[in-house]
Amino acid sequence: MDPLSVTASIIAVLQLSGKVLDYLNHVKGASKDRAQCEIETSNLYSLLVNLRSLSVQNGPLDQFKHALEALQAKMTDGGRLKKAGEALMWKFRKEEVAIILAQMERLKGLVGVALEMDHFRLLQAIKDDTTFLRAQVPVIQSGIDAVRQQHNSAKHRLLLAWTSASDYPAQQSDIIKRREQGTGQWFIDAPEVSRWLNEPNATLFCPGIPGAGKTMIAAIAINHLLHTKQHSTHGVAYVYCNYKAQEEQDVCTMLTAILKQLVLGRPSAIEHIDRLHQKHANRGTKPSLDEITNALREVLAHYPYVCVVIDALDECQNVTRHQFLATLRDLQARRDVRLMVTARFIPDIEDAFRAALKLEVRASREDVKRFIAGQTYRLPTCIQRSAALQDMVQEKILNAVDGMFLLACLHVDLLLDKQTIKAVKTSLAKLTKGAAALDVAYTEAVQRIEGQLKGHCEQAKRVLSWITFAKRPLTTTEICCALAVESEETEIDPDNVLDSEDIVSVCAGLVVVDQESGLIRLVHYTTQEFFERTGSAWVPDSQLHIARTCLTYLCFDAFQSGGCTDDKEYEKRLQEHQFLDYAAKYWGEHARAVEDDVAVQVSTFLNSTSLLCAVQVLRVPIYKIRGYSKDYPTTTPLHELAHFGLATIAGQLASAVSGLLVSVVNARNSHGDTPLLMAATQGHRQAVDTLLDNEADVNAKGGYYGNVLQAASAGGHEAVVKLLLDKGADGADVDAHGGAYGNALQAASAGGHEAMAKLLIDKGADVDARGGQHGNALQVASAGGHEAMVKLLLDKGADVNAQGGPYGNALRAASARGHEAVVKLLLEKGANASVEMC
């Protein structure tokens, strides 16, 4: 029965029941059977009122209807009540009432059973639904868990990316792929390595001559650590120092790279990064060295011990190296950190590791033999077919390399174009050894390049000059774009873009591509040194070509709209124009080397609308918070010339605005920086001199450092500081307050710049002057572990117990940072230990 019929049936029965009840309530002359009948009918009415979902054809409701219709007919004389005023009379005999009541009782029972059946079906349906839902709960929970996990993973990746942009694991992958099977096992089996791995806080120093294979040994050690059985419990982190990335590889960058790797190994430790992110991300600021160090200490506590491998420490800048080592030793003093370092034989590095375990890296004969055997497939057919010639190749190269793995690589490459046995033997007879062997090998490689077709030779020269003189490592995409730039054109022609494999193939084995990172580089640091010495003679216009390429690229039509208005547009621009990042950040450094030759092109660029595009790329923050792409200062052409130290062009610009000279030279950008302050910050002495000669205010305040003298002092730019102080009556105020460090002496002390500090003190700087974020010069020097600077300040009369600053006093600062030698020196000079403990 359809729902409408069911409803109609129930309504009809209810209406009949109501009429019967009305009769029973008003009838006269009835016996007590009437009361019983009224009760039963009333009960039935209540039952029907509550019934809404049960009705089938010829079922209990239909039967109720028929019975009530018959009852109504009897009571109302054919269905019509008597006229108003006539008394209702009881018309039933006792037997009839009994039969009606019995029938109603029976029908009530049937309705009750039907209702029970309906309830049963309802309960069964509920049970079935509940069973289904119960079965689906794990699936739903799994889905919720998956969504939560995706959210957490996305947040995890975001935090790690915010922490560090360095990708040393990609480098590790690239390096270990080039390992010849079985090489380097001697290092893993060495007793010194065993001691390093098993002694708490052990340090292993692994020096080696250039080309000995130190980087490969570091990669083999890292690979061993990552795949050892204990890797699940101990932490592993590593840094590959790179001479091409010295500006980017500062102390904070390397420490955050270590922090990132350790958190990757312990996802539960992400909370320590999250706290830094919450504090700095929305402000667009970077964590300080102290904050990073503290976070590292907290993450180290998640491991029983941690192994840290630092490769090519000698390729770091001196100041960076000293500060990095001081921080690592501070971490070792508090946690079980086992440190391994590779470097060339450099006296101050050797002194720093005099107390460490030592294992020299040299190319073993067995490793060289394995390498040569593994390269046989690349050698000419005449060698591959002759076992005797293969033995000769092995023996001659083995005798020539003298512990220098790189030399073995170069000597193998030397044989690649030797097609006859005689040519092979002649080349082998000329192999050199000793300190000059690398230069000879590189010279022979250059000769092979010059022996190619003219087009290939020119292409190789451009590639090698770009890689040699680039200010940071280039990707294959970047160098392909750079090589495709044509003068007088306003965009890159896609048909003019080279394939990266063709670029490598013409460079005689001197260039390699790291597949994981996409970087193209010279085969070794010594290759860089060779071309820096000889490149100017070999490709005399290298710097001019690079500068013009960058300037031409920046003036492309695509950049004439200026800066991007939002993050999405900015990121799309960088993705579509992959050479833009390099050109915008380094055009000025290349132009400075050939300033006179590019002055006209620089002026054209500075007066174009594309200048704002370049400034945006140069100065947007590295941390990507919402709206980060718009967080860069307004600028003027003179600000940009000062930043890059283009003194000659800056002087020409000043001469051109002689009527507005003072206002132009002392103009501020939106960060409060004047051109003079920017030139001093970067250490450009000639540009500083030019600006001062053109009425720049030497004592102008503003910017992060507060004044020009403090900016130069913070950067360790001694020549600039001397120039600023020597400007006679108009010289810089040596005790000028303000800025992050409070004064110039504190700024110099923070960086451990002793000669500069002495110069400032000799010019009258107050050795105990207070202010800034660090309290006083002695405290900031003590916190940095600069022992010689601390001694200088004390010798010049600094108060050893001076109070103030974040640590309270110098002794507390040195103690908190774990600088034992400085603590000892301060105590010897009268530092009050009881004050330190308060």
ZABAPA-350244 format. One record per residue (C-alpha): residue in three letters; y negated, x, z. Coordinates in steps of 0.05 Angstrom, whole numbers, padded with zeros to 5 digits, always signed. Layout:
BEGIN
ALAYXZ ...
This chain:
BEGIN
MET+00000+00000+00000 ASP-00069+00027-00018 PRO-00120+00041+00036 LEU-00163-00020+00019 SER-00103-00067+00024 VAL-00084-00036+00091 THR-00154-00048+00118 ALA-00156-00120+00091 SER-00088-00134+00124 ILE-00111-00109+00191 ILE-00176-00148+00187 ALA-00140-00212+00169 VAL-00092-00207+00228 LEU-00150-00191+00275 GLN-00188-00253+00251 LEU-00127-00298+00262 SER-00116-00268+00331 GLY-00189-00281+00348 LYS-00183-00354+00328 VAL-00120-00364+00369 LEU-00153-00332+00430 ASP-00214-00378+00421 TYR-00167-00439+00422 LEU-00129-00415+00483 ASN-00193-00404+00521 HIS-00219-00475+00508 VAL-00157-00519+00504 LYS-00147-00574+00555 GLY-00085-00603+00585 ALA-00045-00540+00576 SER+00009-00517+00623 LYS+00013-00448+00654 ASP+00047-00427+00588 ARG-00023-00426+00558 ALA-00044-00371+00605 GLN+00017-00330+00587 CYS+00005-00342+00514 GLU-00068-00322+00523 ILE-00047-00257+00557 GLU+00002-00239+00503 THR-00046-00256+00447 SER-00101-00216+00481 ASN-00055-00156+00488 LEU-00037-00163+00415 TYR-00110-00166+00396 SER-00125-00102+00434 LEU-00066-00068+00400 LEU-00091-00089+00332 VAL-00162-00067+00347 ASN-00136+00004+00361 LEU-00093+00002+00298 ARG-00128+00030+00237 SER-00078+00072+00199 LEU-00012+00033+00197 SER+00004-00023+00147 VAL+00060-00031+00096 GLN+00078-00091+00053 ASN+00124-00142+00091 GLY+00118-00097+00152 PRO+00100-00117+00223 LEU+00028-00132+00206 ASP+00047-00180+00151 GLN+00096-00214+00197 PHE+00043-00220+00252 LYS-00003-00251+00200 HIS+00048-00304+00180 ALA+00065-00321+00252 LEU-00008-00328+00272 GLU-00023-00371+00210 ALA+00032-00419+00232 LEU+00005-00419+00303 GLN-00065-00432+00278 ALA-00042-00491+00235 LYS-00007-00523+00294 MET-00068-00513+00339 THR-00120-00538+00290 ASP-00085-00594+00255 GLY-00077-00563+00187 GLY-00126-00509+00198 ARG-00186-00552+00217 LEU-00212-00559+00288 LYS-00232-00628+00309 LYS-00304-00646+00305 ALA-00351-00621+00358 GLY-00347-00661+00422 GLU-00272-00677+00416 ALA-00231-00644+00469 LEU-00180-00591+00448 MET-00112-00613+00471 TRP-00049-00572+00485 LYS+00001-00591+00431 PHE+00060-00546+00446 ARG+00125-00560+00480 LYS+00154-00510+00529 GLU+00209-00490+00481 GLU+00160-00477+00425 VAL+00117-00433+00470 ALA+00178-00393+00490 ILE+00198-00383+00418 ILE+00127-00361+00399 LEU+00121-00313+00458 ALA+00190-00284+00443 GLN+00171-00274+00370 MET+00104-00241+00390 GLU+00140-00196+00439 ARG+00190-00176+00385 LEU+00135-00163+00335 LYS+00096-00122+00388 GLY+00158-00080+00396 LEU+00163-00069+00321 VAL+00090-00050+00318 GLY+00100-00002+00376 VAL+00160+00030+00342 ALA+00120+00035+00278 LEU+00063+00067+00316 GLU+00111+00116+00348 MET+00138+00133+00280 ASP+00068+00142+00254 HIS+00051+00186+00314 PHE+00115+00226+00302 ARG+00097+00237+00229 LEU+00026+00257+00251 LEU+00053+00305+00303 GLN+00102+00333+00252 ALA+00045+00344+00203 ILE+00004+00377+00258 LYS+00063+00421+00276 ASP+00073+00440+00203 ASP-00001+00457+00196 THR+00000+00495+00261 THR+00062+00534+00239 PHE+00028+00549+00172 LEU-00036+00571+00207 ARG+00004+00613+00256 ALA+00038+00646+00197 GLN-00030+00658+00165 VAL-00062+00689+00227 PRO-00035+00759+00214 VAL-00058+00754+00142 ILE-00127+00729+00164 GLN-00130+00783+00218 SER-00110+00835+00167 GLY-00165+00812+00121 ILE-00216+00814+00178 ASP-00191+00883+00197 ALA-00196+00906+00125 VAL-00268+00880+00120 ARG-00285+00913+00187 GLN-00252+00978+00165 GLN-00290+00977+00099 HIS-00355+00966+00137 ASN-00339+01021+00186 SER-00317+01068+00129 ALA-00381+01054+00091 LYS-00423+01067+00153 HIS-00381+01130+00167 ARG-00395+01156+00097 LEU-00469+01139+00103 LEU-00475+01177+00169 LEU-00438+01238+00142 ALA-00480+01239+00079 TRP-00543+01234+00122 THR-00519+01291+00166 SER-00509+01342+00110 ALA-00513+01344+00034 SER-00472+01408+00033 ASP-00403+01402+00001 TYR-00366+01465+00022 PRO-00298+01430+00015 ALA-00311+01424-00060 GLN-00324+01499-00062 GLN-00261+01512-00023 SER-00222+01471-00074 ASP-00252+01509-00132 ILE-00239+01577-00101 ILE-00168+01565-00078 LYS-00149+01539-00147 ARG-00162+01608-00175 ARG-00115+01641-00126 GLU-00056+01676-00158 GLN+00007+01653-00122 GLY+00026+01698-00065 THR-00038+01738-00062 GLY-00072+01748+00005 GLN-00008+01739+00045 TRP-00019+01808+00076 PHE-00082+01780+00109 ILE-00047+01719+00139 ASP+00009+01764+00165 ALA-00038+01816+00196 PRO-00034+01823+00272 GLU-00110+01818+00277 VAL-00107+01749+00247 SER-00052+01729+00295 ARG-00094+01752+00354 TRP-00155+01715+00327 LEU-00116+01650+00321 ASN-00085+01655+00390 GLU-00140+01684+00434 PRO-00194+01636+00461 ASN-00264+01650+00435 ALA-00238+01708+00392 THR-00282+01734+00335 LEU-00253+01767+00273 PHE-00300+01809+00230 CYS-00275+01822+00159 PRO-00321+01871+00122 GLY-00308+01895+00052 ILE-00339+01931-00007 PRO-00370+01889-00063 GLY-00317+01856-00105 ALA-00261+01868-00054 GLY-00242+01794-00055 LYS-00274+01773+00011 THR-00289+01703-00012 MET-00218+01692-00036 ILE-00191+01718+00030 ALA-00237+01670+00067 ALA-00211+01613+00023 ILE-00139+01634+00037 ALA-00152+01636+00112 ILE-00185+01567+00109 ASN-00126+01540+00068 HIS-00078+01567+00120 LEU-00117+01535+00177 LEU-00120+01468+00141 HIS-00045+01466+00128 THR-00018+01495+00192 LYS+00023+01451+00238 GLN-00030+01452+00292 HIS-00085+01427+00246 SER-00080+01357+00275 THR-00103+01384+00342 HIS-00151+01440+00326 GLY-00215+01435+00286 VAL-00232+01473+00223 ALA-00301+01484+00193 TYR-00329+01534+00144 VAL-00391+01556+00107 TYR-00397+01594+00041 CYS-00463+01631+00043 ASN-00495+01639-00025 TYR-00550+01687-00047 LYS-00574+01634-00096 ALA-00584+01582-00042 GLN-00620+01623+00011 GLU-00679+01574+00015 GLU-00634+01514+00025 GLN-00584+01551+00071 ASP-00625+01553+00135 VAL-00595+01550+00205 CYS-00599+01475+00211 THR-00567+01464+00142 MET-00507+01508+00158 LEU-00498+01479+00228 THR-00501+01407+00202 ALA-00449+01425+00150 ILE-00403+01449+00206 LEU-00419+01386+00246 LYS-00401+01342+00186 GLN-00334+01375+00175 LEU-00314+01370+00248 VAL-00332+01296+00251 LEU-00291+01285+00188 GLY-00232+01312+00227 ARG-00247+01269+00288 PRO-00275+01201+00264 SER-00283+01180+00337 ALA-00337+01233+00344 ILE-00382+01197+00295 GLU-00420+01167+00354 HIS-00455+01234+00365 ILE-00482+01233+00293 ASP-00498+01159+00300 ARG-00544+01174+00358 LEU-00582+01225+00317 HIS-00585+01177+00258 GLN-00614+01121+00301 LYS-00667+01168+00328 HIS-00689+01199+00263 ALA-00669+01157+00202 ASN-00721+01102+00206 ARG-00775+01154+00220 GLY-00754+01198+00162 THR-00751+01258+00208 LYS-00698+01313+00214 PRO-00660+01331+00278 SER-00685+01394+00311 LEU-00642+01456+00320 ASP-00632+01438+00393 GLU-00610+01367+00376 ILE-00560+01392+00324 THR-00533+01444+00373 ASN-00525+01392+00427 ALA-00489+01346+00380 LEU-00443+01403+00359 ARG-00426+01417+00432 GLU-00408+01344+00442 VAL-00364+01342+00380 LEU-00330+01408+00399 ALA-00308+01373+00463 HIS-00263+01328+00421 TYR-00220+01389+00403 PRO-00179+01437+00445 TYR-00208+01493+00401 VAL-00243+01501+00334 CYS-00237+01555+00281 VAL-00301+01569+00242 VAL-00300+01613+00179 ILE-00366+01641+00152 ASP-00361+01676+00084 ALA-00411+01726+00057 LEU-00457+01727+00117 ASP-00495+01784+00084 GLU-00520+01735+00031 CYS-00562+01698+00083 GLN-00635+01717+00096 ASN-00641+01764+00155 VAL-00679+01716+00201 THR-00630+01660+00184 ARG-00571+01705+00197 HIS-00594+01727+00266 GLN-00611+01656+00288 PHE-00545+01628+00260 LEU-00504+01680+00297 ALA-00543+01668+00361 THR-00527+01594+00358 LEU-00453+01605+00342 ARG-00448+01652+00402 ASP-00482+01600+00445 LEU-00428+01550+00424 GLN-00374+01602+00438 ALA-00401+01611+00509 ARG-00389+01538+00523 ARG-00329+01518+00481 ASP-00268+01551+00451 VAL-00296+01570+00383 ARG-00256+01622+00343 LEU-00302+01654+00292 MET-00283+01692+00229 VAL-00338+01726+00187 THR-00335+01763+00121 ALA-00392+01808+00097 ARG-00408+01872+00061 PHE-00417+01936+00101 ILE-00488+01926+00125 PRO-00508+01964+00189 ASP-00541+01908+00228 ILE-00483+01861+00213 GLU-00432+01914+00234 ASP-00472+01924+00298 ALA-00470+01849+00312 PHE-00394+01850+00309 ARG-00380+01916+00343 ALA-00341+01883+00399 ALA-00302+01836+00352 LEU-00232+01844+00322 LYS-00239+01879+00256 LEU-00197+01875+00192 GLU-00225+01905+00128 VAL-00214+01866+00063 ARG-00188+01908+00006 ALA-00151+01889-00057 SER-00079+01909-00042 ARG-00036+01938-00098 GLU+00013+01881-00092 ASP-00042+01830-00099 VAL-00071+01865-00160 LYS-00002+01869-00192 ARG+00009+01795-00181 PHE-00059+01780-00210 ILE-00048+01821-00273 ALA+00021+01792-00283 GLY-00008+01722-00277 GLN-00061+01738-00330 THR-00012+01764-00382 TYR-00012+01698-00419 ARG-00086+01709-00435 LEU-00077+01779-00463 PRO-00068+01796-00537 THR+00000+01786-00569 CYS+00013+01860-00574 ILE+00013+01865-00498 GLN+00053+01801-00488 ARG+00109+01827-00533 SER+00115+01896-00501 ALA+00141+01903-00430 ALA+00124+01978-00433 LEU+00052+01962-00452 GLN+00048+01911-00396 ASP+00071+01964-00347 MET+00018+02011-00373 VAL-00036+01958-00366 GLN-00015+01945-00294 GLU-00012+02019-00276 LYS-00079+02038-00307 ILE-00117+01979-00277 LEU-00084+01990-00209 ASN-00108+02062-00208 ALA-00178+02042-00229 VAL-00194+01985-00183 ASP-00192+02024-00117 GLY-00191+01963-00072 MET-00239+01923-00115 PHE-00207+01858-00139 LEU-00268+01840-00182 LEU-00258+01904-00222 ALA-00187+01882-00238 CYS-00214+01816-00266 LEU-00266+01852-00309 HIS-00216+01902-00335 VAL-00168+01846-00355 ASP-00226+01812-00392 LEU-00241+01878-00426 LEU-00173+01875-00461 LEU-00179+01804-00488 ASP-00207+01824-00556 LYS-00162+01886-00566 GLN-00114+01866-00620 THR-00075+01931-00630 ILE-00035+01976-00585 LYS-00082+02034-00601 ALA-00143+01993-00582 VAL-00111+01973-00516 LYS-00092+02045-00499 THR-00162+02070-00518 SER-00194+02018-00471 LEU-00146+02035-00415 ALA-00162+02109-00421 LYS-00237+02094-00411 LEU-00229+02054-00347 THR-00274+02080-00292 LYS-00268+02077-00217 GLY-00314+02086-00157 ALA-00383+02059-00141 ALA-00407+02062-00214 ALA-00346+02026-00242 LEU-00376+01956-00236 ASP-00439+01975-00274 VAL-00397+02006-00328 ALA-00354+01943-00332 TYR-00415+01898-00336 THR-00447+01942-00389 GLU-00383+01937-00431 ALA-00384+01861-00422 VAL-00456+01860-00448 GLN-00435+01902-00507 ARG-00380+01852-00523 ILE-00431+01796-00520 GLU-00477+01833-00568 GLY-00418+01844-00615 GLN-00410+01768-00625 LEU-00441+01727-00680 LYS-00517+01725-00674 GLY-00519+01652-00652 HIS-00467+01663-00599 CYS-00503+01725-00574 GLU-00570+01690-00568 GLN-00536+01632-00532 ALA-00502+01678-00483 LYS-00568+01714-00468 ARG-00603+01648-00453 VAL-00546+01624-00409 LEU-00542+01689-00369 SER-00618+01692-00361 TRP-00621+01620-00336 ILE-00565+01632-00285 THR-00593+01698-00263 PHE-00666+01676-00253 ALA-00654+01604-00230 LYS-00680+01593-00160 ARG-00618+01554-00139 PRO-00548+01543-00168 LEU-00549+01500-00231 THR-00499+01447-00251 THR-00469+01448-00321 THR-00509+01385-00337 GLU-00574+01417-00316 ILE-00564+01480-00356 CYS-00543+01440-00417 CYS-00606+01398-00412 ALA-00650+01460-00402 LEU-00620+01494-00464 ALA-00633+01431-00504 VAL-00708+01428-00490 GLU-00750+01443-00552 SER-00823+01462-00552 GLU-00871+01409-00578 GLU-00818+01355-00567 THR-00828+01298-00517 GLU-00755+01282-00504 ILE-00686+01314-00509 ASP-00649+01303-00574 PRO-00577+01285-00554 ASP-00552+01320-00617 ASN-00581+01385-00590 VAL-00541+01387-00525 LEU-00487+01440-00519 ASP-00417+01431-00490 SER-00407+01468-00424 GLU-00342+01499-00449 ASP-00379+01531-00507 ILE-00430+01559-00459 VAL-00377+01594-00418 SER-00337+01619-00477 VAL-00394+01663-00504 CYS-00408+01699-00438 ALA-00350+01749-00438 GLY-00320+01727-00372 LEU-00385+01737-00334 VAL-00396+01662-00322 VAL-00350+01612-00288 VAL-00354+01537-00274 ASP-00333+01508-00207 GLN-00299+01444-00229 GLU-00304+01407-00163 SER-00378+01418-00152 GLY-00398+01423-00226 LEU-00437+01487-00213 ILE-00441+01542-00265 ARG-00450+01612-00236 LEU-00441+01687-00248 VAL-00373+01714-00231 HIS-00399+01753-00171 TYR-00460+01772-00130 THR-00457+01842-00161 THR-00464+01810-00229 GLN-00529+01779-00205 GLU-00553+01846-00180 PHE-00535+01879-00246 PHE-00575+01829-00288 GLU-00634+01830-00240 ARG-00638+01905-00252 THR-00626+01903-00327 GLY-00642+01832-00350 SER-00716+01845-00364 ALA-00698+01898-00414 TRP-00640+01858-00444 VAL-00677+01791-00448 PRO-00750+01809-00437 ASP-00779+01739-00442 SER-00730+01705-00393 GLN-00781+01683-00341 LEU-00831+01660-00394 HIS-00778+01620-00430 ILE-00756+01586-00365 ALA-00827+01570-00343 ARG-00845+01540-00411 THR-00781+01500-00412 CYS-00796+01469-00344 LEU-00868+01452-00362 THR-00848+01423-00430 TYR-00795+01380-00396 LEU-00843+01354-00343 CYS-00892+01331-00397 PHE-00839+01287-00431 ASP-00861+01216-00447 ALA-00811+01188-00396 PHE-00852+01217-00338 GLN-00922+01198-00361 SER-00920+01134-00319 GLY-00926+01177-00257 GLY-00888+01164-00192 CYS-00836+01110-00185 THR-00854+01048-00145 ASP-00788+01039-00108 ASP-00724+01074-00088 LYS-00681+01042-00142 GLU-00728+01062-00198 TYR-00734+01133-00170 GLU-00659+01143-00164 LYS-00648+01115-00234 ARG-00700+01164-00262 LEU-00664+01224-00230 GLN-00597+01200-00255 GLU-00622+01191-00326 HIS-00662+01256-00328 GLN-00617+01307-00293 PHE-00661+01368-00304 LEU-00720+01334-00270 ASP-00701+01355-00200 TYR-00699+01429-00217 ALA-00761+01428-00263 ALA-00804+01391-00212 LYS-00785+01436-00154 TYR-00787+01504-00186 TRP-00834+01503-00246 GLY-00888+01537-00205 GLU-00844+01594-00181 HIS-00825+01612-00252 ALA-00897+01604-00275 ARG-00922+01652-00221 ALA-00882+01709-00253 VAL-00918+01698-00320 GLU-00982+01664-00297 ASP-01028+01690-00350 ASP-00981+01670-00407 VAL-00973+01598-00384 ALA-01043+01582-00357 VAL-01060+01534-00413 GLN-00994+01498-00409 VAL-01000+01493-00332 SER-01071+01464-00338 THR-01046+01412-00389 PHE-00991+01391-00341 LEU-01036+01388-00280 ASN-01084+01342-00316 SER-01029+01295-00341 THR-01003+01233-00307 SER-00934+01265-00303 LEU-00960+01309-00246 LEU-00949+01251-00197 CYS-00877+01245-00221 ALA-00865+01319-00206 VAL-00900+01315-00138 GLN-00856+01255-00119 VAL-00792+01294-00135 LEU-00817+01356-00099 ARG-00839+01323-00035 VAL-00798+01260-00020 PRO-00757+01267+00044 ILE-00685+01289+00039 TYR-00662+01232+00084 LYS-00656+01167+00045 ILE-00683+01112+00088 ARG-00711+01049+00057 GLY-00776+01065+00021 TYR-00765+01140+00025 SER-00785+01150-00048 LYS-00856+01130-00032 ASP-00863+01177+00027 TYR-00900+01234-00006 PRO-00973+01256-00001 THR-01029+01246-00049 THR-01048+01310-00083 THR-01097+01348-00126 PRO-01084+01401-00179 LEU-01111+01454-00131 HIS-01061+01433-00077 GLU-01004+01444-00126 LEU-01031+01511-00149 ALA-01038+01533-00077 HIS-00968+01511-00059 PHE-00938+01553-00114 GLY-00986+01611-00105 LEU-01017+01608-00175 ALA-01079+01647-00154 THR-01106+01663-00223 ILE-01105+01591-00247 ALA-01132+01568-00180 GLY-01191+01615-00188 GLN-01203+01588-00258 LEU-01202+01516-00232 ALA-01251+01534-00175 SER-01299+01565-00226 ALA-01296+01502-00268 VAL-01319+01458-00210 SER-01373+01503-00182 GLY-01419+01445-00167 LEU-01366+01411-00124 LEU-01333+01475-00100 VAL-01334+01463-00025 SER-01308+01391-00029 VAL-01253+01409-00079 VAL-01229+01472-00043 ASN-01228+01437+00025 ALA-01201+01370+00002 ARG-01143+01343+00043 ASN-01081+01308+00019 SER-01056+01246+00056 HIS-01017+01290+00104 GLY-01081+01327+00125 ASP-01065+01392+00088 THR-01119+01432+00052 PRO-01101+01478-00007 LEU-01113+01538+00039 LEU-01064+01512+00091 MET-01011+01500+00037 ALA-01020+01570+00008 ALA-01015+01601+00078 THR-00953+01560+00095 GLN-00917+01589+00034 GLY-00942+01660+00047 HIS-00982+01667-00018 ARG-01031+01722+00002 GLN-01066+01726-00065 ALA-01077+01651-00068 VAL-01103+01652+00003 ASP-01152+01707-00015 THR-01176+01670-00077 LEU-01187+01605-00037 LEU-01225+01642+00018 ASP-01269+01675-00034 ASN-01285+01605-00060 GLU-01310+01579+00008 ALA-01245+01551+00037 ASP-01253+01537+00112 VAL-01209+01587+00148 ASN-01210+01546+00213 ALA-01200+01477+00184 LYS-01153+01436+00228 GLY-01099+01388+00205 GLY-01028+01383+00179 TYR-00964+01396+00217 TYR-00984+01465+00241 GLY-01054+01445+00262 ASN-01090+01504+00228 VAL-01081+01557+00175 LEU-01067+01615+00222 GLN-01012+01578+00258 ALA-00980+01558+00191 ALA-00978+01630+00167 SER-00952+01655+00235 ALA-00895+01604+00236 GLY-00872+01627+00168 GLY-00873+01701+00187 HIS-00924+01716+00133 GLU-00955+01779+00164 ALA-00998+01798+00105 VAL-01030+01729+00104 VAL-01042+01730+00180 LYS-01075+01798+00175 LEU-01120+01773+00118 LEU-01140+01712+00158 LEU-01158+01753+00219 ASP-01195+01807+00180 LYS-01247+01760+00149 GLY-01302+01788+00193 ALA-01346+01737+00229 ASP-01312+01681+00191 GLY-01243+01703+00211 ALA-01192+01655+00238 ASP-01195+01636+00312 VAL-01135+01673+00342 ASP-01128+01624+00400 ALA-01141+01559+00361 HIS-01101+01503+00393 GLY-01064+01446+00361 GLY-01004+01434+00317 ALA-00930+01436+00332 TYR-00931+01504+00366 GLY-00996+01498+00404 ASN-01023+01565+00378 ALA-01008+01621+00329 LEU-00975+01667+00380 GLN-00925+01613+00399 ALA-00910+01601+00325 ALA-00897+01676+00314 SER-00855+01680+00378 ALA-00812+01621+00357 GLY-00790+01658+00294 GLY-00782+01725+00329 HIS-00836+01757+00286 GLU-00852+01817+00330 ALA-00901+01854+00285 MET-00941+01791+00275 ALA-00942+01775+00350 LYS-00967+01846+00365 LEU-01021+01837+00312 LEU-01043+01771+00343 ILE-01044+01800+00414 ASP-01083+01861+00390 LYS-01133+01813+00360 GLY-01142+01780+00428 ALA-01090+01724+00430 ASP-01078+01698+00501 VAL-01005+01717+00517 ASP-00999+01661+00569 ALA-01035+01606+00530 ARG-01002+01538+00540 GLY-00994+01479+00494 GLY-00953+01450+00438 GLN-00881+01427+00442 HIS-00855+01492+00474 GLY-00900+01506+00533 ASN-00917+01579+00521 ALA-00898+01639+00477 LEU-00849+01670+00527 GLN-00810+01605+00535 VAL-00803+01593+00460 ALA-00781+01665+00448 SER-00730+01660+00505 ALA-00702+01595+00478 GLY-00693+01627+00410 GLY-00657+01688+00439 HIS-00708+01737+00411 GLU-00697+01793+00460 ALA-00745+01843+00428 MET-00799+01790+00425 VAL-00788+01772+00499 LYS-00795+01846+00517 LEU-00859+01852+00476 LEU-00890+01792+00510 LEU-00871+01816+00580 ASP-00897+01886+00564 LYS-00962+01853+00542 GLY-00969+01818+00609 ALA-00937+01750+00600 ASP-00923+01713+00665 VAL-00847+01714+00672 ASN-00848+01652+00717 ALA-00899+01611+00678 GLN-00882+01537+00685 GLY-00884+01481+00633 GLY-00852+01463+00567 PRO-00786+01428+00554 TYR-00744+01476+00596 GLY-00792+01487+00653 ASN-00795+01563+00647 ALA-00769+01621+00605 LEU-00708+01635+00648 ARG-00685+01563+00643 ALA-00696+01564+00568 ALA-00653+01627+00559 SER-00599+01600+00606 ALA-00596+01533+00572 ARG-00586+01565+00504 GLY-00535+01616+00529 HIS-00576+01679+00514 GLU-00546+01726+00566 ALA-00584+01788+00545 VAL-00651+01751+00550 VAL-00631+01723+00618 LYS-00615+01792+00643 LEU-00681+01819+00617 LEU-00721+01763+00649 LEU-00687+01774+00716 GLU-00700+01849+00712 LYS-00774+01832+00700 GLY-00778+01789+00762 ALA-00759+01719+00740 ASN-00748+01675+00800 ALA-00675+01650+00798 SER-00687+01598+00852 VAL-00742+01568+00809 GLU-00694+01568+00751 MET-00644+01526+00789 CYS-00695+01474+00814 
